Amino acid sequence: MNELIDTTEMYLRTIFELEEEGVVPLRARIAERLQQSGPTVSQTVARMERDNLLVVAGDRHLELTEHGRELAIAVMRKHRLAERLLVDVIGLEWEHVHAEACRWEHVMSEAVERKLVKLLNYPTTSPYGNPIPGLDKLGVGGEPAPPAEPDLVRLDEVARNGGGTVQI
């Protein structure tokens, strides 16, 4: 993907994250999060408004349009599925997971997303516990498969639910 598309996707994801965190999405917050200058952010926001991805409200906060929200959800879904793959399957060190997932979110197709959902046993959250949005849009039904043996529990479930003993 080219720089322009990557930038747009990063802005969409950042606005979505700010909303999830209960932070009013302003250009200044995007500049802080993405470490970009005010003029750069203003220029990109103007382009995104022109492309009907967002609107700048009267109080200057940013609101995603319906189309912008759909794209933001898709980018966030790819990002969180990538995080899940990087932690659960690849075993990447935690300090590298977010940055690596930022790279993957721009190149992952929906076909790969559908395969990942199945491979990862239908996850609903990222390894950080954040919900994976828009899974229903992939048309992949299913529930996590039960453990092969009743006594066995996935390690990520132990981490989420607490307790348990790891036996090697």
N, C-alpha and C positions, 0 to 999 in steps of 0.2 A: 504494500500500500504506500501511497505517497505521503509526504509530510503534511499536506493540507488535510487529508482525511484523518491522519493520526491526531493532528491538533484538534480537529473538531470533535473526535471521539473522546479525547482526554477532557475537553471542556464539558461535554455532555456528562461523562462519568463523574467529574468533579461536582457539577451542579447537583446531580442525583445524590452523591455522597453527602453534600452539605444539607440537603433536604432530609435525608435519613437521620442525620445527627441533630436535626432541629435548629440548624444555623441558617439564617437568612442568606440566600445566595446573592452576593454582591460581586461586582467586578474586583473589588479590593480583596475579597476572600479567595477568588480564583488566582489573582496575582500572587498571593501568599502561598497557596497550596502548590501552584505550578512553577513558582519562582520565576515569574515573568514580569516585565515592566507594565505599568499602568497603560501606556499608549498601545502596547502590543495586545493587551487584553481587550481594550476598548475597540481596537480594529477588528479583532477576531469576533467579538460579541456583535459588532455591527454587521459583519458578514453573515453570522449565524442568524441574526434577526432578518436580514434580507432573504436568507434561504428558508425562512419560516420554521426554524428549529427552536426559537425562543422569542420572547418579547421582553422588552425592558418596561417594567411597570412604572406608574407615576412616581412612586417613592424610590425608584432606581433599582429595585431588586429584580432578579431575573426569573422569569417563569418559562418553563419548557412548554412548547406547544404539544398537541397530541402526538404529532409526528416526531418531534424532538424527544418526547418522553419514551416513545417506542424504541427509538434508536439508543437512548441512554440505558434503558433496561437491557437491551441486547448486549451492549458493551459491558455492562456490569455483570451480566450473566456469564459472559465469556471470561471475564476477569476472575470471577469467583470459582468457576469450574477449573480454570487454569491453576489457581491457588490450590484447589483441592488435589488436582493431579500432581502438582509439584511436591506437595507435602506427603500425600498418602501413597503414591506410587513411586515417584522418583526419589523421595527422601531428601529434597533440597533443604539446606539449612534455613531456619526461620528468617534470619536477617536478610536473605536474598529473595524470598518468595514474592513479596509484593512487587518489587522492581521487575522481576522476571515475568510475572503475570501481566504487568503493564505492556510488555513487549508482545506477549502472546495474544492479548485481547484484540489486537488490530489485524491479525492474520488468520484467526480461527473461523472456519466456515460452519454453517449450521449443521452440515452433515457430520463434521467432527464433533460438534457439541452433542449431537444425539448419541454418537458412539461413546463419548466420554460419560454421559449420564448413566448409560448402562454399565460401562466398565467400572465406574466409581460407585455402583450399587445405589443409584438414584439418590444422590445427596440433596439435602435441602438447605444446607448451610455451608459457608466457607470454613476453612480450618480455624478461622478467628471467631466463628460463631455467628457471622452475619448471614442473613437469609439470601439465598440465590434467587433473584427475581426472574419472573417470566419463564419458568420451566414449562408451564402449560403451553406456551407458544411453540415449543419444539415438537409437540404431538407425541411425546414419548411417555406412555403410561407405564405404570408399574410401581411396585413397592419394593423396598429393600428385601433382598433374599434373606431368609433366616440363617443363622449360623449353621455350618455343616453338622456340628454336634451341639446338643442343647446346653452343655456346660460352657461352651466357648462364647466369648464376647469380643467384638472388635475393639482394638485399643482406643480408637477415637471415641467410642461410646463410653469406655471407662473414664477417659479424660473429661467428657461432658457430664457424666452422671456421678463420678466419684467412686471411690472404693475399688475393691478387687485386688487380686494378686497376679503378677505376671510370672508365669512359669516357663522356663526354657529347657 
